[in-house]
Amino acid sequence: MKEGTMDKLIWEFKDINEAKECFKEWKEILELGYWIIKIQIVPPEDMQLEGSGESEYQITNKCAIIRLLEPHHYGDRIVKQCHEETLVHELLHCKFGIVDMETEKSISCHLLIEEMARALIKAKYGTPLEEFDNITYEEDNHE
């Protein structure tokens, strides 16, 4: 994969400027150059869906809003929050939006998008999938 400005996976964007820099790189990698996309880091009440990110897009106008959940609202989940991977996932929705809308919103298509986002992150950084799990067994050890 082409060398970019980012050389280390970003788990949490420190601010919107870091998110925008990362977005610019992935927008180029995914060839979304003609798209107008706004990135936001928001609390859960500003999101329409539950999750770590969401995108609203219009294929015909090639525009979108991508919302990423503020890190302190993520909570203790089995999968770690990774802002960069979530950003790539949401950008892939824009890419896949040319597919029939009902198909693109199906569970199988959504799972494929998630797998592709992780694969792209892995290809860029060499990050093993185990890095994404948030499982520790210390609390299970009752000795």
Backbone as CSV, one residue per row, in Angstrom:
resi,resn,N_x,N_y,N_z,CA_x,CA_y,CA_z,C_x,C_y,C_z
1,MET,0.847,-1.176,0.000,0.000,0.000,0.000,0.896,1.243,0.000
2,LYS,0.457,2.276,-0.650,1.229,3.510,-0.783,1.549,4.105,0.586
3,GLU,2.788,4.559,0.735,3.178,5.221,1.980,2.435,6.554,2.096
4,GLY,1.903,6.815,3.259,1.186,8.066,3.474,1.818,8.864,4.593
5,THR,1.094,9.855,5.048,1.608,10.697,6.111,1.468,10.027,7.468
6,MET,0.532,9.119,7.596,0.317,8.426,8.852,1.118,7.123,8.834
7,ASP,1.918,6.904,9.876,2.702,5.673,9.898,2.331,4.776,11.068
8,LYS,1.365,5.186,11.864,0.925,4.400,13.004,-0.600,4.495,13.098
9,LEU,-1.220,3.371,13.365,-2.677,3.324,13.486,-3.151,4.280,14.576
10,ILE,-4.217,5.027,14.282,-4.760,5.981,15.248,-5.998,5.366,15.899
11,TRP,-5.872,5.028,17.166,-7.001,4.439,17.890,-8.033,5.501,18.243
12,GLU,-7.567,6.661,18.713,-8.468,7.776,19.043,-7.890,9.047,18.449
13,PHE,-8.704,9.767,17.678,-8.259,11.060,17.176,-8.187,12.029,18.346
14,LYS,-7.072,12.744,18.461,-6.930,13.685,19.582,-7.806,14.918,19.396
15,ASP,-8.121,15.233,18.128,-9.009,16.355,17.829,-9.495,16.225,16.385
16,ILE,-10.359,17.127,15.980,-10.939,17.071,14.646,-9.877,17.292,13.564
17,ASN,-8.834,18.051,13.866,-7.772,18.280,12.878,-7.025,16.992,12.551
18,GLU,-6.748,16.169,13.563,-6.106,14.883,13.311,-7.039,13.990,12.487
19,ALA,-8.331,14.037,12.796,-9.312,13.257,12.036,-9.326,13.694,10.572
20,LYS,-9.276,14.992,10.326,-9.284,15.511,8.957,-8.035,15.103,8.183
21,GLU,-6.887,15.113,8.837,-5.645,14.691,8.179,-5.713,13.222,7.788
22,CYS,-6.194,12.398,8.689,-6.342,10.971,8.417,-7.365,10.763,7.297
23,PHE,-8.453,11.500,7.366,-9.496,11.427,6.341,-8.942,11.742,4.958
24,LYS,-8.132,12.791,4.839,-7.566,13.171,3.543,-6.769,12.019,2.931
25,GLU,-5.988,11.353,3.765,-5.176,10.242,3.264,-6.053,9.090,2.785
26,TRP,-7.054,8.700,3.584,-7.920,7.583,3.193,-8.829,7.949,2.034
27,LYS,-9.221,9.203,1.930,-10.036,9.643,0.796,-9.271,9.432,-0.503
28,GLU,-7.972,9.711,-0.479,-7.141,9.499,-1.658,-6.948,8.005,-1.919
29,ILE,-6.640,7.232,-0.888,-6.422,5.787,-1.042,-7.658,5.128,-1.651
30,LEU,-8.851,5.516,-1.169,-10.098,4.905,-1.631,-10.659,5.566,-2.893
31,GLU,-9.927,6.514,-3.435,-10.317,7.221,-4.662,-11.712,7.836,-4.557
32,LEU,-11.896,8.594,-3.493,-13.143,9.340,-3.287,-12.901,10.832,-3.502
33,GLY,-11.999,11.149,-4.413,-11.567,12.521,-4.640,-12.652,13.516,-4.982
34,TYR,-13.670,13.078,-5.697,-14.729,14.006,-6.105,-15.821,14.150,-5.067
35,TRP,-15.719,13.418,-3.989,-16.721,13.476,-2.937,-16.482,14.673,-2.024
36,ILE,-17.574,15.261,-1.547,-17.527,16.303,-0.516,-17.980,15.620,0.769
37,ILE,-17.069,15.508,1.720,-17.363,14.750,2.938,-16.969,15.566,4.159
38,LYS,-17.898,15.663,5.094,-17.649,16.348,6.360,-17.473,15.298,7.447
39,ILE,-16.442,15.456,8.262,-16.153,14.538,9.363,-16.513,15.233,10.676
40,GLN,-17.173,14.504,11.563,-17.522,15.033,12.879,-17.196,13.989,13.949
41,ILE,-16.788,14.443,15.113,-16.631,13.584,16.286,-17.684,14.067,17.280
42,VAL,-18.652,13.192,17.586,-19.863,13.645,18.269,-20.238,12.747,19.458
43,PRO,-21.082,13.289,20.360,-21.647,12.451,21.420,-22.758,11.579,20.839
44,PRO,-23.175,10.535,21.571,-24.180,9.610,21.023,-25.514,10.270,20.665
45,GLU,-25.892,11.310,21.370,-27.178,11.960,21.066,-27.178,12.671,19.714
46,ASP,-25.996,12.899,19.143,-25.915,13.512,17.814,-25.833,12.483,16.694
47,MET,-25.935,11.210,17.064,-25.908,10.139,16.067,-27.300,9.553,15.918
48,GLN,-27.615,9.112,14.716,-28.927,8.526,14.452,-28.957,7.037,14.779
49,LEU,-27.784,6.392,14.753,-27.684,4.961,15.002,-26.795,4.711,16.207
50,GLU,-26.952,3.538,16.823,-26.014,3.149,17.869,-24.792,2.561,17.203
51,GLY,-23.640,2.825,17.740,-22.410,2.285,17.180,-21.277,3.263,17.349
52,SER,-20.144,2.960,16.735,-18.981,3.822,16.876,-18.860,4.834,15.735
53,GLY,-19.703,4.685,14.722,-19.697,5.633,13.619,-20.905,5.445,12.726
54,GLU,-21.165,6.449,11.916,-22.263,6.374,10.947,-21.975,7.320,9.799
55,SER,-22.620,7.043,8.680,-22.479,7.934,7.527,-23.845,8.167,6.903
56,GLU,-24.049,9.390,6.494,-25.211,9.763,5.677,-24.633,10.248,4.363
57,TYR,-25.113,9.701,3.270,-24.528,10.093,1.998,-25.572,10.142,0.900
58,GLN,-25.244,10.922,-0.132,-26.045,11.013,-1.348,-25.127,10.658,-2.509
59,ILE,-25.429,9.548,-3.135,-24.591,9.064,-4.231,-24.608,10.041,-5.409
60,THR,-25.801,10.519,-5.777,-25.892,11.379,-6.965,-25.120,12.681,-6.809
61,ASN,-25.068,13.219,-5.594,-24.333,14.465,-5.349,-22.913,14.227,-4.853
62,LYS,-22.582,12.963,-4.587,-21.267,12.590,-4.054,-20.905,13.437,-2.845
63,CYS,-21.802,13.404,-1.857,-21.537,14.127,-0.621,-21.943,13.258,0.567
64,ALA,-21.303,13.515,1.694,-21.585,12.704,2.885,-21.199,13.444,4.151
65,ILE,-21.809,13.012,5.249,-21.405,13.401,6.599,-21.054,12.108,7.315
66,ILE,-19.876,12.065,7.887,-19.450,10.910,8.676,-19.314,11.364,10.120
67,ARG,-20.013,10.653,10.993,-19.953,10.949,12.427,-19.237,9.817,13.144
68,LEU,-18.257,10.182,13.948,-17.528,9.229,14.772,-17.860,9.502,16.231
69,LEU,-18.082,8.455,16.990,-18.448,8.597,18.393,-17.261,9.113,19.206
70,GLU,-17.535,10.099,20.077,-16.495,10.590,20.979,-15.976,9.417,21.815
71,PRO,-14.660,9.318,21.990,-14.078,8.158,22.667,-14.611,7.899,24.074
72,HIS,-14.856,8.941,24.851,-15.285,8.717,26.237,-16.720,8.182,26.337
73,HIS,-17.439,8.133,25.222,-18.794,7.551,25.213,-18.794,6.102,24.733
74,TYR,-17.638,5.591,24.317,-17.598,4.258,23.710,-17.916,3.155,24.715
75,GLY,-17.429,3.283,25.913,-17.726,2.277,26.936,-16.829,1.056,26.833
76,ASP,-17.137,0.074,27.653,-16.348,-1.151,27.737,-16.987,-2.206,26.850
77,ARG,-16.461,-2.369,25.659,-17.001,-3.327,24.696,-15.949,-4.379,24.362
78,ILE,-16.382,-5.465,23.757,-15.460,-6.541,23.401,-14.485,-6.100,22.314
79,VAL,-14.938,-5.260,21.398,-14.077,-4.745,20.330,-13.658,-3.326,20.692
80,LYS,-12.342,-3.062,20.654,-11.843,-1.723,20.957,-12.340,-0.724,19.920
81,GLN,-12.553,0.492,20.361,-12.855,1.544,19.406,-11.572,1.929,18.695
82,CYS,-11.654,2.040,17.400,-10.521,2.510,16.603,-11.080,3.538,15.630
83,HIS,-10.832,4.800,15.936,-11.364,5.871,15.092,-10.959,5.717,13.634
84,GLU,-9.700,5.362,13.401,-9.248,5.285,12.019,-9.968,4.162,11.269
85,GLU,-10.108,3.007,11.894,-10.806,1.893,11.238,-12.278,2.247,11.015
86,THR,-12.894,2.908,11.981,-14.289,3.328,11.821,-14.415,4.324,10.675
87,LEU,-13.475,5.236,10.566,-13.474,6.192,9.462,-13.388,5.468,8.115
88,VAL,-12.480,4.506,8.003,-12.341,3.745,6.763,-13.641,2.996,6.472
89,HIS,-14.227,2.393,7.489,-15.499,1.680,7.340,-16.573,2.605,6.757
90,GLU,-16.709,3.788,7.332,-17.737,4.726,6.862,-17.430,5.236,5.457
91,LEU,-16.164,5.434,5.131,-15.810,5.833,3.765,-16.145,4.726,2.773
92,LEU,-15.979,3.479,3.188,-16.343,2.363,2.310,-17.845,2.331,2.028
93,HIS,-18.652,2.802,2.982,-20.091,2.907,2.708,-20.330,3.840,1.521
94,CYS,-19.583,4.929,1.450,-19.720,5.845,0.311,-19.338,5.129,-0.980
95,LYS,-18.283,4.360,-0.927,-17.812,3.621,-2.097,-18.831,2.570,-2.534
96,PHE,-19.399,1.859,-1.566,-20.359,0.797,-1.864,-21.762,1.338,-2.141
97,GLY,-21.987,2.609,-1.899,-23.310,3.186,-2.090,-23.832,3.085,-3.507
98,ILE,-22.951,2.853,-4.453,-23.406,2.710,-5.842,-24.156,1.398,-6.049
99,VAL,-23.992,0.473,-5.112,-24.750,-0.780,-5.141,-26.180,-0.442,-4.740
100,ASP,-27.112,-1.253,-5.109,-28.499,-1.067,-4.696,-28.554,-0.737,-3.202
101,MET,-29.271,0.300,-2.837,-29.292,0.783,-1.450,-29.742,-0.286,-0.459
102,GLU,-30.710,-1.094,-0.805,-31.159,-2.143,0.108,-30.064,-3.186,0.307
103,THR,-29.353,-3.508,-0.748,-28.249,-4.465,-0.639,-27.140,-3.883,0.217
104,GLU,-26.798,-2.608,-0.012,-25.708,-1.964,0.715,-25.996,-1.912,2.209
105,LYS,-27.255,-1.817,2.587,-27.611,-1.730,4.004,-27.872,-3.094,4.630
106,SER,-27.713,-4.156,3.859,-27.954,-5.491,4.397,-26.847,-5.877,5.369
107,ILE,-27.147,-6.823,6.240,-26.171,-7.298,7.221,-24.940,-7.876,6.520
108,SER,-25.147,-8.693,5.491,-24.003,-9.325,4.819,-23.101,-8.284,4.165
109,CYS,-23.679,-7.271,3.565,-22.876,-6.222,2.946,-22.147,-5.418,4.021
110,HIS,-22.820,-5.152,5.135,-22.211,-4.403,6.228,-21.033,-5.178,6.818
111,LEU,-21.195,-6.481,6.960,-20.092,-7.310,7.458,-18.917,-7.306,6.490
112,LEU,-19.206,-7.350,5.206,-18.152,-7.290,4.199,-17.401,-5.962,4.277
113,ILE,-18.121,-4.870,4.450,-17.497,-3.553,4.587,-16.595,-3.533,5.810
114,GLU,-17.055,-4.102,6.929,-16.243,-4.146,8.149,-14.972,-4.955,7.922
115,GLU,-15.106,-6.107,7.272,-13.929,-6.939,6.996,-12.955,-6.225,6.063
116,MET,-13.479,-5.518,5.083,-12.614,-4.786,4.156,-11.887,-3.642,4.862
117,ALA,-12.581,-2.953,5.758,-11.951,-1.861,6.505,-10.792,-2.400,7.340
118,ARG,-11.021,-3.508,8.034,-9.955,-4.117,8.843,-8.807,-4.595,7.964
119,ALA,-9.131,-5.174,6.808,-8.094,-5.649,5.894,-7.236,-4.488,5.382
120,LEU,-7.863,-3.362,5.074,-7.117,-2.189,4.624,-6.195,-1.661,5.724
121,ILE,-6.699,-1.622,6.952,-5.887,-1.194,8.091,-4.712,-2.154,8.266
122,LYS,-4.996,-3.438,8.179,-3.945,-4.446,8.325,-2.908,-4.308,7.216
123,ALA,-3.356,-4.080,5.988,-2.433,-3.925,4.860,-1.554,-2.688,5.026
124,LYS,-2.118,-1.627,5.549,-1.357,-0.385,5.694,-0.372,-0.448,6.850
125,TYR,-0.829,-0.983,7.995,-0.013,-0.925,9.205,0.534,-2.273,9.666
126,GLY,0.032,-3.366,9.106,0.435,-4.682,9.584,-0.184,-5.021,10.934
127,THR,-1.286,-4.373,11.264,-1.943,-4.567,12.549,-2.677,-5.905,12.576
128,PRO,-2.315,-6.800,13.507,-3.041,-8.077,13.589,-4.460,-7.863,14.118
129,LEU,-5.382,-8.714,13.694,-6.774,-8.568,14.121,-6.928,-8.634,15.633
130,GLU,-6.040,-9.350,16.314,-6.122,-9.455,17.771,-5.993,-8.095,18.453
131,GLU,-5.368,-7.147,17.771,-5.224,-5.797,18.342,-6.577,-5.131,18.570
132,PHE,-7.595,-5.578,17.834,-8.899,-4.940,17.924,-9.755,-5.478,19.064
133,ASP,-9.369,-6.632,19.632,-10.216,-7.139,20.705,-9.860,-6.464,22.022
134,ASN,-10.837,-6.385,22.881,-10.712,-5.695,24.152,-10.881,-6.697,25.292
135,ILE,-10.471,-7.919,25.035,-10.676,-8.982,26.009,-9.427,-9.134,26.866
136,THR,-9.627,-9.092,28.160,-8.554,-9.423,29.096,-9.079,-10.534,29.987
137,TYR,-8.191,-11.410,30.366,-8.610,-12.543,31.175,-8.193,-12.382,32.635
138,GLU,-7.663,-11.220,32.986,-7.253,-10.984,34.370,-8.445,-11.075,35.310
139,GLU,-9.585,-10.539,34.908,-10.766,-10.568,35.779,-11.354,-11.963,35.893
140,ASP,-11.016,-12.882,34.962,-11.509,-14.243,35.016,-10.649,-15.126,35.919
141,ASN,-9.483,-14.668,36.280,-8.560,-15.448,37.076,-8.901,-15.272,38.563
142,HIS,-9.584,-16.235,39.138,-10.067,-16.128,40.531,-9.207,-16.924,41.486
143,GLU,-7.922,-17.027,41.246,-7.053,-17.829,42.100,-6.622,-17.083,43.322
